[in-house]
Amino acid sequence: MIDVCVTSCGEHSYRRIDCSGHAGFDENGKDIVCASVSILVINTVNSIETFTNCKVIEAEEDSASGRASVIFPEGTAEDATLLIDSMLLGIRAIEKQYGNKYVKLTEVKE
């Protein structure tokens, strides 16, 4: 199962994104659930780094274990928050379609 945890700080700001695990929906290289969540998270972080002034610290990344951790030490401004909200919309849709046996999204408030 992929566990995605997003920590918010304040009303419209995020502090971190943590992902771990593999979906186990299909064999390695054919797992559409794992690939979908991975691309949403990776594209969101790349977009924040490319299109916003948000400070990003990639604390950890290990594709073998499916672990990724990204920290926004100053929180996120409106543009980066919108990108993360979009990522969460996609992850919620995947969780709804395939079930929390494969993907679990947790949202924590600091």
N, C-alpha and C positions, 0 to 999 in steps of 0.2 A: 504494500500500500504506500502511496505517496502521501506524506503529511506536509501540508503547507500551513505555516503559521505566520500571520501578518500582525505586527504590533503597531498600534496607532498611538499618537501622542497629541492630545487636543482634539478639537472638533474635526478639522480638515487637514490632518498631517499624519504621516507615517514615520516610524522610527526604524523598522527593520522587516525583512522578509527572510524566513527560514524555510527551507524545503529539505526533505529527507525521504529516502526510500525509492522503490520502484513499484509501479502499479501491479505488475504480475498478471496483467490482462491477457498477454500473449507472450511468446518467446522473445528473447532479446533480439532487437532489430525489426520486429514486427508488431511491437506493442504500441498501438495508436494512442492509448490513454497516456502512457508515459511520454511519448513524443509530443502530444498536444500540450500537456502541462509544462514540459520542459521548454518548448518554444514560446509559450506565453510568458514564462518567467524570464527567460534569457532576452527575448525581444523587449520586454518592459524595461529591464535594467539597461540594455544597450540604448534604448530610446531616451531614457532619463539622462544617461551620460552624454548622449549626442545632442539632444534638443533642449536641455534645461541647464540651469546653473547650479543644480542641486549637488551637494557634496556626497559622493558615494564611496563607501569602503566595502570592498568585497572581502569579508572576513574569512571565508572558507569556500572551496569548491573541490568536489571530488566526484567525477562522473561515475566511477565504479560503484560507489555507494549511493549515488543519487543525492548527495548532500551539497547544498548551496546556502550560503548565508550572506546577506547584504545588509549593511547598516547605513542609515542616513543620520549622521551624528547631530545635524542641526534640524532634523525633521524635513518634511517636504513642503515646498511651496505649491501653489495652486496647479501649476502645469504638471509637475511630477505626481501630485496627488491624483490628478485626472488619469494619468497613464496607469497608475496602480489600481485605481477604481475599475478601469477597463480590463486589466488583467484579472481582477477578482470576479468580474462579471463572467468572463470566459471560464475560469476555474469552477465557479458555482454551476455553470451550465454543464460542464463535464461531470461534476460530482452528481448532479441531478440525473443526467442521462445514464451514467454507468454505475452509480451507487458508491456509498462510502466504504465499500469493500476494497475499492481501487484508489479512491482519492478522498482525503479528509481535509477540509479547510477550517482552520480555527482563526478567529479574529480576537485579539487581546488588546485591551486598553491599558496604557501605562498609567 
